[in-house]
Amino acid sequence: MTQLAQSVEKFARITHGLPDAELESSWAWGAYDSEGVRFAFFGTYEELRELAAKIAAERLARAQGVSTTDL
């Protein structure tokens, strides 16, 4: 398992049981200063999707093909 996959699984283990009240807690990052913790999950999801696309493009450029085990 890749380090990325391990990190995603760890994030999921730590956060999957958070109650709604905690997900609505204040959270600020850069220009996002009025969103709740739930918004951080969306941001993380977007960044992971972007990373997966970059990895796939790099693998295709090297003619290695795409492997879901590397994403």
PyMOL Python script that loads the backbone (N, CA, C, O; Angstrom):
from pymol import cmd

cmd.read_pdbstr("""\
ATOM      1  N   MET A   1       0.848  -1.179   0.000  1.00  0.00           N
ATOM      2  CA  MET A   1       0.000   0.000   0.000  1.00  0.00           C
ATOM      3  C   MET A   1       0.896   1.245   0.000  1.00  0.00           C
ATOM      4  O   MET A   1       1.884   1.317   0.730  1.00  0.00           O
ATOM      5  N   THR A   2       0.533   2.205  -0.821  1.00  0.00           N
ATOM      6  CA  THR A   2       1.334   3.421  -0.929  1.00  0.00           C
ATOM      7  C   THR A   2       1.174   4.288   0.316  1.00  0.00           C
ATOM      8  O   THR A   2       0.230   4.122   1.088  1.00  0.00           O
ATOM      9  N   GLN A   3       2.101   5.202   0.494  1.00  0.00           N
ATOM     10  CA  GLN A   3       2.017   6.127   1.622  1.00  0.00           C
ATOM     11  C   GLN A   3       0.758   6.975   1.511  1.00  0.00           C
ATOM     12  O   GLN A   3       0.122   7.280   2.519  1.00  0.00           O
ATOM     13  N   LEU A   4       0.399   7.354   0.299  1.00  0.00           N
ATOM     14  CA  LEU A   4      -0.825   8.139   0.100  1.00  0.00           C
ATOM     15  C   LEU A   4      -2.042   7.350   0.555  1.00  0.00           C
ATOM     16  O   LEU A   4      -2.894   7.876   1.271  1.00  0.00           O
ATOM     17  N   ALA A   5      -2.127   6.103   0.146  1.00  0.00           N
ATOM     18  CA  ALA A   5      -3.262   5.264   0.535  1.00  0.00           C
ATOM     19  C   ALA A   5      -3.307   5.085   2.050  1.00  0.00           C
ATOM     20  O   ALA A   5      -4.383   5.123   2.646  1.00  0.00           O
ATOM     21  N   GLN A   6      -2.159   4.891   2.668  1.00  0.00           N
ATOM     22  CA  GLN A   6      -2.105   4.759   4.125  1.00  0.00           C
ATOM     23  C   GLN A   6      -2.591   6.039   4.801  1.00  0.00           C
ATOM     24  O   GLN A   6      -3.308   5.982   5.799  1.00  0.00           O
ATOM     25  N   SER A   7      -2.204   7.184   4.263  1.00  0.00           N
ATOM     26  CA  SER A   7      -2.611   8.465   4.842  1.00  0.00           C
ATOM     27  C   SER A   7      -4.121   8.663   4.726  1.00  0.00           C
ATOM     28  O   SER A   7      -4.764   9.136   5.663  1.00  0.00           O
ATOM     29  N   VAL A   8      -4.681   8.300   3.578  1.00  0.00           N
ATOM     30  CA  VAL A   8      -6.122   8.436   3.381  1.00  0.00           C
ATOM     31  C   VAL A   8      -6.873   7.522   4.345  1.00  0.00           C
ATOM     32  O   VAL A   8      -7.867   7.928   4.948  1.00  0.00           O
ATOM     33  N   GLU A   9      -6.397   6.296   4.484  1.00  0.00           N
ATOM     34  CA  GLU A   9      -7.046   5.373   5.411  1.00  0.00           C
ATOM     35  C   GLU A   9      -6.954   5.862   6.849  1.00  0.00           C
ATOM     36  O   GLU A   9      -7.918   5.739   7.605  1.00  0.00           O
ATOM     37  N   LYS A  10      -5.818   6.410   7.235  1.00  0.00           N
ATOM     38  CA  LYS A  10      -5.660   6.945   8.590  1.00  0.00           C
ATOM     39  C   LYS A  10      -6.618   8.114   8.809  1.00  0.00           C
ATOM     40  O   LYS A  10      -7.265   8.197   9.853  1.00  0.00           O
ATOM     41  N   PHE A  11      -6.710   9.010   7.842  1.00  0.00           N
ATOM     42  CA  PHE A  11      -7.633  10.141   7.924  1.00  0.00           C
ATOM     43  C   PHE A  11      -9.069   9.638   8.106  1.00  0.00           C
ATOM     44  O   PHE A  11      -9.819  10.168   8.926  1.00  0.00           O
ATOM     45  N   ALA A  12      -9.439   8.623   7.342  1.00  0.00           N
ATOM     46  CA  ALA A  12     -10.787   8.058   7.432  1.00  0.00           C
ATOM     47  C   ALA A  12     -11.038   7.437   8.806  1.00  0.00           C
ATOM     48  O   ALA A  12     -12.102   7.631   9.394  1.00  0.00           O
ATOM     49  N   ARG A  13     -10.055   6.691   9.314  1.00  0.00           N
ATOM     50  CA  ARG A  13     -10.212   6.067  10.642  1.00  0.00           C
ATOM     51  C   ARG A  13     -10.404   7.107  11.734  1.00  0.00           C
ATOM     52  O   ARG A  13     -11.229   6.939  12.632  1.00  0.00           O
ATOM     53  N   ILE A  14      -9.626   8.188  11.645  1.00  0.00           N
ATOM     54  CA  ILE A  14      -9.671   9.217  12.684  1.00  0.00           C
ATOM     55  C   ILE A  14     -10.971  10.011  12.641  1.00  0.00           C
ATOM     56  O   ILE A  14     -11.489  10.421  13.680  1.00  0.00           O
ATOM     57  N   THR A  15     -11.489  10.225  11.451  1.00  0.00           N
ATOM     58  CA  THR A  15     -12.599  11.167  11.307  1.00  0.00           C
ATOM     59  C   THR A  15     -13.968  10.554  11.045  1.00  0.00           C
ATOM     60  O   THR A  15     -14.968  11.262  11.157  1.00  0.00           O
ATOM     61  N   HIS A  16     -14.059   9.289  10.705  1.00  0.00           N
ATOM     62  CA  HIS A  16     -15.345   8.740  10.276  1.00  0.00           C
ATOM     63  C   HIS A  16     -16.425   8.780  11.350  1.00  0.00           C
ATOM     64  O   HIS A  16     -17.610   8.791  11.017  1.00  0.00           O
ATOM     65  N   GLY A  17     -16.068   8.802  12.581  1.00  0.00           N
ATOM     66  CA  GLY A  17     -17.066   8.796  13.642  1.00  0.00           C
ATOM     67  C   GLY A  17     -17.410  10.157  14.225  1.00  0.00           C
ATOM     68  O   GLY A  17     -18.111  10.240  15.233  1.00  0.00           O
ATOM     69  N   LEU A  18     -16.929  11.214  13.607  1.00  0.00           N
ATOM     70  CA  LEU A  18     -17.202  12.546  14.146  1.00  0.00           C
ATOM     71  C   LEU A  18     -18.695  12.857  14.080  1.00  0.00           C
ATOM     72  O   LEU A  18     -19.317  12.681  13.032  1.00  0.00           O
ATOM     73  N   PRO A  19     -19.271  13.313  15.183  1.00  0.00           N
ATOM     74  CA  PRO A  19     -20.695  13.672  15.169  1.00  0.00           C
ATOM     75  C   PRO A  19     -20.916  14.987  14.416  1.00  0.00           C
ATOM     76  O   PRO A  19     -19.981  15.764  14.226  1.00  0.00           O
ATOM     77  N   ASP A  20     -22.153  15.226  13.993  1.00  0.00           N
ATOM     78  CA  ASP A  20     -22.485  16.439  13.244  1.00  0.00           C
ATOM     79  C   ASP A  20     -22.062  17.704  13.979  1.00  0.00           C
ATOM     80  O   ASP A  20     -21.603  18.659  13.351  1.00  0.00           O
ATOM     81  N   ALA A  21     -22.208  17.723  15.282  1.00  0.00           N
ATOM     82  CA  ALA A  21     -21.847  18.928  16.042  1.00  0.00           C
ATOM     83  C   ALA A  21     -20.377  19.287  15.842  1.00  0.00           C
ATOM     84  O   ALA A  21     -20.035  20.463  15.725  1.00  0.00           O
ATOM     85  N   GLU A  22     -19.516  18.287  15.803  1.00  0.00           N
ATOM     86  CA  GLU A  22     -18.088  18.553  15.587  1.00  0.00           C
ATOM     87  C   GLU A  22     -17.807  18.960  14.144  1.00  0.00           C
ATOM     88  O   GLU A  22     -16.916  19.769  13.885  1.00  0.00           O
ATOM     89  N   LEU A  23     -18.561  18.403  13.215  1.00  0.00           N
ATOM     90  CA  LEU A  23     -18.366  18.759  11.811  1.00  0.00           C
ATOM     91  C   LEU A  23     -18.798  20.199  11.527  1.00  0.00           C
ATOM     92  O   LEU A  23     -18.354  20.801  10.550  1.00  0.00           O
ATOM     93  N   GLU A  24     -19.646  20.736  12.364  1.00  0.00           N
ATOM     94  CA  GLU A  24     -20.093  22.120  12.197  1.00  0.00           C
ATOM     95  C   GLU A  24     -19.220  23.094  12.986  1.00  0.00           C
ATOM     96  O   GLU A  24     -19.458  24.301  12.949  1.00  0.00           O
ATOM     97  N   SER A  25     -18.218  22.590  13.696  1.00  0.00           N
ATOM     98  CA  SER A  25     -17.311  23.456  14.453  1.00  0.00           C
ATOM     99  C   SER A  25     -16.598  24.418  13.514  1.00  0.00           C
ATOM    100  O   SER A  25     -16.425  24.134  12.328  1.00  0.00           O
ATOM    101  N   SER A  26     -16.192  25.546  14.052  1.00  0.00           N
ATOM    102  CA  SER A  26     -15.472  26.532  13.252  1.00  0.00           C
ATOM    103  C   SER A  26     -14.192  25.945  12.699  1.00  0.00           C
ATOM    104  O   SER A  26     -13.529  25.133  13.344  1.00  0.00           O
ATOM    105  N   TRP A  27     -13.861  26.367  11.502  1.00  0.00           N
ATOM    106  CA  TRP A  27     -12.639  25.932  10.843  1.00  0.00           C
ATOM    107  C   TRP A  27     -12.242  27.026   9.877  1.00  0.00           C
ATOM    108  O   TRP A  27     -13.072  27.503   9.104  1.00  0.00           O
ATOM    109  N   ALA A  28     -11.014  27.420   9.909  1.00  0.00           N
ATOM    110  CA  ALA A  28     -10.541  28.472   9.017  1.00  0.00           C
ATOM    111  C   ALA A  28      -9.238  28.051   8.366  1.00  0.00           C
ATOM    112  O   ALA A  28      -8.370  27.437   8.987  1.00  0.00           O
ATOM    113  N   TRP A  29      -9.132  28.402   7.092  1.00  0.00           N
ATOM    114  CA  TRP A  29      -7.911  28.150   6.350  1.00  0.00           C
ATOM    115  C   TRP A  29      -7.862  29.167   5.226  1.00  0.00           C
ATOM    116  O   TRP A  29      -8.715  29.168   4.339  1.00  0.00           O
ATOM    117  N   GLY A  30      -6.882  30.010   5.267  1.00  0.00           N
ATOM    118  CA  GLY A  30      -6.739  31.038   4.239  1.00  0.00           C
ATOM    119  C   GLY A  30      -7.994  31.886   4.120  1.00  0.00           C
ATOM    120  O   GLY A  30      -8.477  32.442   5.106  1.00  0.00           O
ATOM    121  N   ALA A  31      -8.510  31.977   2.918  1.00  0.00           N
ATOM    122  CA  ALA A  31      -9.707  32.784   2.669  1.00  0.00           C
ATOM    123  C   ALA A  31     -10.984  32.130   3.200  1.00  0.00           C
ATOM    124  O   ALA A  31     -12.020  32.785   3.312  1.00  0.00           O
ATOM    125  N   TYR A  32     -10.908  30.850   3.522  1.00  0.00           N
ATOM    126  CA  TYR A  32     -12.080  30.142   4.032  1.00  0.00           C
ATOM    127  C   TYR A  32     -12.113  30.292   5.548  1.00  0.00           C
ATOM    128  O   TYR A  32     -11.492  29.513   6.272  1.00  0.00           O
ATOM    129  N   ASP A  33     -12.828  31.282   6.013  1.00  0.00           N
ATOM    130  CA  ASP A  33     -12.813  31.538   7.456  1.00  0.00           C
ATOM    131  C   ASP A  33     -14.184  31.444   8.098  1.00  0.00           C
ATOM    132  O   ASP A  33     -14.317  31.702   9.294  1.00  0.00           O
ATOM    133  N   SER A  34     -15.199  31.085   7.342  1.00  0.00           N
ATOM    134  CA  SER A  34     -16.527  30.983   7.935  1.00  0.00           C
ATOM    135  C   SER A  34     -17.164  29.614   7.686  1.00  0.00           C
ATOM    136  O   SER A  34     -18.370  29.439   7.856  1.00  0.00           O
ATOM    137  N   GLU A  35     -16.354  28.668   7.291  1.00  0.00           N
ATOM    138  CA  GLU A  35     -16.864  27.323   7.005  1.00  0.00           C
ATOM    139  C   GLU A  35     -16.661  26.423   8.220  1.00  0.00           C
ATOM    140  O   GLU A  35     -15.833  26.707   9.086  1.00  0.00           O
ATOM    141  N   GLY A  36     -17.415  25.350   8.271  1.00  0.00           N
ATOM    142  CA  GLY A  36     -17.246  24.378   9.334  1.00  0.00           C
ATOM    143  C   GLY A  36     -16.227  23.323   8.955  1.00  0.00           C
ATOM    144  O   GLY A  36     -15.712  23.310   7.837  1.00  0.00           O
ATOM    145  N   VAL A  37     -15.942  22.443   9.894  1.00  0.00           N
ATOM    146  CA  VAL A  37     -14.986  21.353   9.674  1.00  0.00           C
ATOM    147  C   VAL A  37     -15.413  20.506   8.471  1.00  0.00           C
ATOM    148  O   VAL A  37     -14.571  20.003   7.728  1.00  0.00           O
ATOM    149  N   ARG A  38     -16.718  20.357   8.288  1.00  0.00           N
ATOM    150  CA  ARG A  38     -17.237  19.565   7.168  1.00  0.00           C
ATOM    151  C   ARG A  38     -16.659  20.048   5.834  1.00  0.00           C
ATOM    152  O   ARG A  38     -16.404  19.241   4.939  1.00  0.00           O
ATOM    153  N   PHE A  39     -16.453  21.358   5.700  1.00  0.00           N
ATOM    154  CA  PHE A  39     -15.904  21.922   4.481  1.00  0.00           C
ATOM    155  C   PHE A  39     -14.472  21.447   4.253  1.00  0.00           C
ATOM    156  O   PHE A  39     -14.044  21.301   3.108  1.00  0.00           O
ATOM    157  N   ALA A  40     -13.734  21.206   5.323  1.00  0.00           N
ATOM    158  CA  ALA A  40     -12.359  20.702   5.193  1.00  0.00           C
ATOM    159  C   ALA A  40     -12.352  19.333   4.514  1.00  0.00           C
ATOM    160  O   ALA A  40     -11.433  19.020   3.757  1.00  0.00           O
ATOM    161  N   PHE A  41     -13.368  18.522   4.782  1.00  0.00           N
ATOM    162  CA  PHE A  41     -13.470  17.221   4.131  1.00  0.00           C
ATOM    163  C   PHE A  41     -13.642  17.400   2.634  1.00  0.00           C
ATOM    164  O   PHE A  41     -13.026  16.685   1.844  1.00  0.00           O
ATOM    165  N   PHE A  42     -14.475  18.348   2.244  1.00  0.00           N
ATOM    166  CA  PHE A  42     -14.682  18.617   0.820  1.00  0.00           C
ATOM    167  C   PHE A  42     -13.376  19.080   0.179  1.00  0.00           C
ATOM    168  O   PHE A  42     -13.033  18.635  -0.916  1.00  0.00           O
ATOM    169  N   GLY A  43     -12.653  19.960   0.846  1.00  0.00           N
ATOM    170  CA  GLY A  43     -11.371  20.432   0.327  1.00  0.00           C
ATOM    171  C   GLY A  43     -10.372  19.299   0.176  1.00  0.00           C
ATOM    172  O   GLY A  43      -9.644  19.229  -0.813  1.00  0.00           O
ATOM    173  N   THR A  44     -10.342  18.417   1.158  1.00  0.00           N
ATOM    174  CA  THR A  44      -9.446  17.255   1.107  1.00  0.00           C
ATOM    175  C   THR A  44      -9.818  16.353  -0.068  1.00  0.00           C
ATOM    176  O   THR A  44      -8.946  15.871  -0.791  1.00  0.00           O
ATOM    177  N   TYR A  45     -11.104  16.132  -0.249  1.00  0.00           N
ATOM    178  CA  TYR A  45     -11.578  15.315  -1.361  1.00  0.00           C
ATOM    179  C   TYR A  45     -11.151  15.921  -2.700  1.00  0.00           C
ATOM    180  O   TYR A  45     -10.669  15.209  -3.581  1.00  0.00           O
ATOM    181  N   GLU A  46     -11.328  17.228  -2.849  1.00  0.00           N
ATOM    182  CA  GLU A  46     -10.925  17.893  -4.089  1.00  0.00           C
ATOM    183  C   GLU A  46      -9.426  17.728  -4.351  1.00  0.00           C
ATOM    184  O   GLU A  46      -9.014  17.439  -5.475  1.00  0.00           O
ATOM    185  N   GLU A  47      -8.624  17.911  -3.317  1.00  0.00           N
ATOM    186  CA  GLU A  47      -7.173  17.787  -3.474  1.00  0.00           C
ATOM    187  C   GLU A  47      -6.761  16.369  -3.827  1.00  0.00           C
ATOM    188  O   GLU A  47      -5.844  16.174  -4.624  1.00  0.00           O
ATOM    189  N   LEU A  48      -7.427  15.370  -3.245  1.00  0.00           N
ATOM    190  CA  LEU A  48      -7.111  13.979  -3.564  1.00  0.00           C
ATOM    191  C   LEU A  48      -7.495  13.646  -5.002  1.00  0.00           C
ATOM    192  O   LEU A  48      -6.773  12.918  -5.683  1.00  0.00           O
ATOM    193  N   ARG A  49      -8.622  14.171  -5.466  1.00  0.00           N
ATOM    194  CA  ARG A  49      -9.029  13.943  -6.858  1.00  0.00           C
ATOM    195  C   ARG A  49      -8.024  14.579  -7.821  1.00  0.00           C
ATOM    196  O   ARG A  49      -7.673  13.989  -8.843  1.00  0.00           O
ATOM    197  N   GLU A  50      -7.568  15.783  -7.484  1.00  0.00           N
ATOM    198  CA  GLU A  50      -6.580  16.461  -8.318  1.00  0.00           C
ATOM    199  C   GLU A  50      -5.274  15.670  -8.356  1.00  0.00           C
ATOM    200  O   GLU A  50      -4.666  15.511  -9.414  1.00  0.00           O
ATOM    201  N   LEU A  51      -4.849  15.176  -7.193  1.00  0.00           N
ATOM    202  CA  LEU A  51      -3.624  14.382  -7.127  1.00  0.00           C
ATOM    203  C   LEU A  51      -3.760  13.101  -7.942  1.00  0.00           C
ATOM    204  O   LEU A  51      -2.832  12.719  -8.655  1.00  0.00           O
ATOM    205  N   ALA A  52      -4.902  12.440  -7.844  1.00  0.00           N
ATOM    206  CA  ALA A  52      -5.119  11.217  -8.614  1.00  0.00           C
ATOM    207  C   ALA A  52      -5.026  11.493 -10.110  1.00  0.00           C
ATOM    208  O   ALA A  52      -4.454  10.695 -10.852  1.00  0.00           O
ATOM    209  N   ALA A  53      -5.579  12.610 -10.554  1.00  0.00           N
ATOM    210  CA  ALA A  53      -5.505  12.966 -11.976  1.00  0.00           C
ATOM    211  C   ALA A  53      -4.063  13.233 -12.396  1.00  0.00           C
ATOM    212  O   ALA A  53      -3.649  12.823 -13.480  1.00  0.00           O
ATOM    213  N   LYS A  54      -3.297  13.914 -11.550  1.00  0.00           N
ATOM    214  CA  LYS A  54      -1.894  14.193 -11.866  1.00  0.00           C
ATOM    215  C   LYS A  54      -1.083  12.902 -11.948  1.00  0.00           C
ATOM    216  O   LYS A  54      -0.270  12.728 -12.857  1.00  0.00           O
ATOM    217  N   ILE A  55      -1.306  12.010 -11.004  1.00  0.00           N
ATOM    218  CA  ILE A  55      -0.578  10.738 -11.006  1.00  0.00           C
ATOM    219  C   ILE A  55      -0.917   9.954 -12.264  1.00  0.00           C
ATOM    220  O   ILE A  55      -0.030   9.392 -12.908  1.00  0.00           O
ATOM    221  N   ALA A  56      -2.198   9.914 -12.616  1.00  0.00           N
ATOM    222  CA  ALA A  56      -2.608   9.189 -13.824  1.00  0.00           C
ATOM    223  C   ALA A  56      -1.967   9.794 -15.065  1.00  0.00           C
ATOM    224  O   ALA A  56      -1.498   9.060 -15.935  1.00  0.00           O
ATOM    225  N   ALA A  57      -1.939  11.115 -15.161  1.00  0.00           N
ATOM    226  CA  ALA A  57      -1.339  11.783 -16.324  1.00  0.00           C
ATOM    227  C   ALA A  57       0.156  11.508 -16.396  1.00  0.00           C
ATOM    228  O   ALA A  57       0.690  11.275 -17.481  1.00  0.00           O
ATOM    229  N   GLU A  58       0.837  11.531 -15.259  1.00  0.00           N
ATOM    230  CA  GLU A  58       2.272  11.248 -15.243  1.00  0.00           C
ATOM    231  C   GLU A  58       2.551   9.811 -15.670  1.00  0.00           C
ATOM    232  O   GLU A  58       3.494   9.554 -16.419  1.00  0.00           O
ATOM    233  N   ARG A  59       1.743   8.887 -15.200  1.00  0.00           N
ATOM    234  CA  ARG A  59       1.938   7.481 -15.577  1.00  0.00           C
ATOM    235  C   ARG A  59       1.695   7.283 -17.070  1.00  0.00           C
ATOM    236  O   ARG A  59       2.426   6.545 -17.730  1.00  0.00           O
ATOM    237  N   LEU A  60       0.671   7.941 -17.596  1.00  0.00           N
ATOM    238  CA  LEU A  60       0.402   7.826 -19.033  1.00  0.00           C
ATOM    239  C   LEU A  60       1.534   8.440 -19.843  1.00  0.00           C
ATOM    240  O   LEU A  60       1.903   7.910 -20.891  1.00  0.00           O
ATOM    241  N   ALA A  61       2.085   9.545 -19.371  1.00  0.00           N
ATOM    242  CA  ALA A  61       3.195  10.194 -20.075  1.00  0.00           C
ATOM    243  C   ALA A  61       4.431   9.299 -20.091  1.00  0.00           C
ATOM    244  O   ALA A  61       5.230   9.361 -21.026  1.00  0.00           O
ATOM    245  N   ARG A  62       4.590   8.478 -19.074  1.00  0.00           N
ATOM    246  CA  ARG A  62       5.726   7.542 -19.016  1.00  0.00           C
ATOM    247  C   ARG A  62       5.379   6.202 -19.643  1.00  0.00           C
ATOM    248  O   ARG A  62       6.170   5.260 -19.598  1.00  0.00           O
ATOM    249  N   ALA A  63       4.185   6.125 -20.230  1.00  0.00           N
ATOM    250  CA  ALA A  63       3.691   4.901 -20.878  1.00  0.00           C
ATOM    251  C   ALA A  63       3.612   3.732 -19.921  1.00  0.00           C
ATOM    252  O   ALA A  63       3.862   2.588 -20.300  1.00  0.00           O
ATOM    253  N   GLN A  64       3.260   4.027 -18.663  1.00  0.00           N
ATOM    254  CA  GLN A  64       3.142   2.958 -17.672  1.00  0.00           C
ATOM    255  C   GLN A  64       1.688   2.546 -17.460  1.00  0.00           C
ATOM    256  O   GLN A  64       1.425   1.524 -16.828  1.00  0.00           O
ATOM    257  N   GLY A  65       0.766   3.308 -17.967  1.00  0.00           N
ATOM    258  CA  GLY A  65      -0.642   3.000 -17.741  1.00  0.00           C
ATOM    259  C   GLY A  65      -1.061   3.405 -16.348  1.00  0.00           C
ATOM    260  O   GLY A  65      -0.238   3.775 -15.511  1.00  0.00           O
ATOM    261  N   VAL A  66      -2.345   3.329 -16.118  1.00  0.00           N
ATOM    262  CA  VAL A  66      -2.898   3.743 -14.830  1.00  0.00           C
ATOM    263  C   VAL A  66      -3.193   2.526 -13.998  1.00  0.00           C
ATOM    264  O   VAL A  66      -3.755   1.546 -14.488  1.00  0.00           O
ATOM    265  N   SER A  67      -2.814   2.587 -12.737  1.00  0.00           N
ATOM    266  CA  SER A  67      -3.075   1.508 -11.791  1.00  0.00           C
ATOM    267  C   SER A  67      -3.781   2.080 -10.589  1.00  0.00           C
ATOM    268  O   SER A  67      -3.276   3.018  -9.971  1.00  0.00           O
ATOM    269  N   THR A  68      -4.932   1.546 -10.237  1.00  0.00           N
ATOM    270  CA  THR A  68      -5.653   2.072  -9.082  1.00  0.00           C
ATOM    271  C   THR A  68      -4.896   1.813  -7.790  1.00  0.00           C
ATOM    272  O   THR A  68      -5.176   2.472  -6.788  1.00  0.00           O
ATOM    273  N   THR A  69      -3.960   0.892  -7.771  1.00  0.00           N
ATOM    274  CA  THR A  69      -3.198   0.645  -6.557  1.00  0.00           C
ATOM    275  C   THR A  69      -2.210   1.776  -6.291  1.00  0.00           C
ATOM    276  O   THR A  69      -1.762   1.952  -5.158  1.00  0.00           O
ATOM    277  N   ASP A  70      -1.863   2.548  -7.331  1.00  0.00           N
ATOM    278  CA  ASP A  70      -0.937   3.666  -7.156  1.00  0.00           C
ATOM    279  C   ASP A  70      -1.651   4.950  -6.792  1.00  0.00           C
ATOM    280  O   ASP A  70      -1.010   5.906  -6.356  1.00  0.00           O
ATOM    281  N   LEU A  71      -2.951   4.995  -6.957  1.00  0.00           N
ATOM    282  CA  LEU A  71      -3.704   6.203  -6.648  1.00  0.00           C
ATOM    283  C   LEU A  71      -4.049   6.162  -5.217  1.00  0.00           C
ATOM    284  O   LEU A  71      -4.692   7.082  -4.711  1.00  0.00           O
TER     285      LEU A  71
END
""", "prot")
cmd.dss("prot")
cmd.show_as("cartoon", "prot")
cmd.util.cbc("prot")
cmd.orient("prot")
